């Protein structure tokens, strides 16, 4: 990535084995922890951000501890704290909680502070919607919920005002960067959040958005490079300071050439 002028990466983990508590998420020898150490040794200047969640590691596919058929918010916070700490101890520059449990930003901030990591920034998935656009990612990491769905802790796509409440709750709890996810179906939310805070604002151009352009281009229905740059420009125009995208290398190549 550094060879393309990309300054940062966001890491997700795919463990060899999954279990009800997602223990590989907070293991010192977990996939993300190993990757962080390797990246920081190979490319010290690269900013390494880590996704803090349990869904890739649990055998039930939910982002928290399951009790019966319900998510136990408070029990989950303890595991998220341990996950964030393990990432920072491995060398992560920024941690990014994506679970959408109530109070997780404050819990992680207090835990990291108590362990001496006062300066480690937190990038909060502040407005994360219960979207259908996560499909390709969930298939790749086998993290689709085995029962129910994630609408009890992710946000209703019809509700934009809730996004502002969630953003400001995360800011009050200590978030340094806030995020809207997905990006393209929620440009209006990105714009509203941009108007409501001066904090750095990230937007996640998720796997389904990426796959749509790739699939349409493969069928000859559109010009992939032009569509990619138009989509990313729309996200930037809506107010995002940081764009997280699977198009990163393609976009960097195109911008070096001067676009289309």
Secondary structure, 3 states (H helix, E strand, C coil): CHHHCCCEEEECCCCCCCECCCHHHHCCCCHHHHHHHHHHHHCCCCEEEEEECCCCCECCCCCCEEECCEEEHHHHHHHHHHHHHHHHHHCCCEEEECCCCCCHHHHHHHHHHHCCCCCCEEEEEEEEECCHHHHHHHHHHCCCCCCCCCCCCCECCCCCHHHHHHHHHHHHHCCCEEEEECCHHHHHHHHHHHHHCCCEEEEEECHHHHHHHHHHHHCCCCCHHHHHHHHHHHHHHHCCCEEEECCHHHHHHHHHHCCC
